[in-house]
Amino acid sequence: MRPLVTSSAALRAVDADDLEEYPFPRGTRLESHSYFQFHYDRWLESDFYTRTARKGDWDVQGLAVAIWCKARKQDPVGTMPSDQSLIADLLGLSLQTWEGFLRRDPSPLYGWRPCRVGSEVRLMHGVVTEVVAAAIGSRNKNADRAAADRERKALTRLRRALKDLGFEAVAEQTQYVVRLNAWLEAHYPEGNRTPSRIVEGVEALVRR
């Protein structure tokens, strides 16, 4: 495993091309999430917890958790800056105080390692990345489920409107209703589905 780089000088010596690419690009955020999964058994059984608890370094533990929380607000989500002065600012500490914590063994950045985000060098943590990936997967599933539900409701309303306009036969043809719904979304994405627009769509599909 690549050793953790904890100084800005050492980071400048890192060849970014040799670093692993962070799995999520710039712009990946979880702004609607105000929490993250915390696997407490994994935490309590971790080498980091055992070593800091043995030394009574509860302040190191607290800063480590604060860093995980701060990483949720970074871009991309789950990373931290590689510049130690920026991390100190995020934690509300002076650089001198933060550098003192970095000299602890283990330090609050235990498990964090350099990675590439495009051409930028940032820091990532394996467990934090796992939690982020799970949250993004859950968000995407929820978005897909919501989109499918919206489409189902739109098709139901469109089928009812077709029947009201006298197009009973085509209203029973699911494939046709789906095509008409797609036409209306493409041509009137923000507008109401007025009878005239629905008729326009029906006529447009007939001409195809």
Secondary structure, DSSP 8 states (H G I E B T S, - for coil): ------SHHHHHTS-GGGS-B-SS-TT---TT-------HHHHHTSHHHHHHHHHT-HHHHHHHHHHHHHHTTSSSTT-EES-HHHHHHHHT--HHHHHHHHTSSS-TTTTEEEEEETTEEEEEEHHHHHHHHHHHHHHHHHHHHHHHHHHHHHHHHHHHHHHHTT-HHHHT-HHHHHHHHHHHHHH-SSS---HHHHHHHHHHHHH-
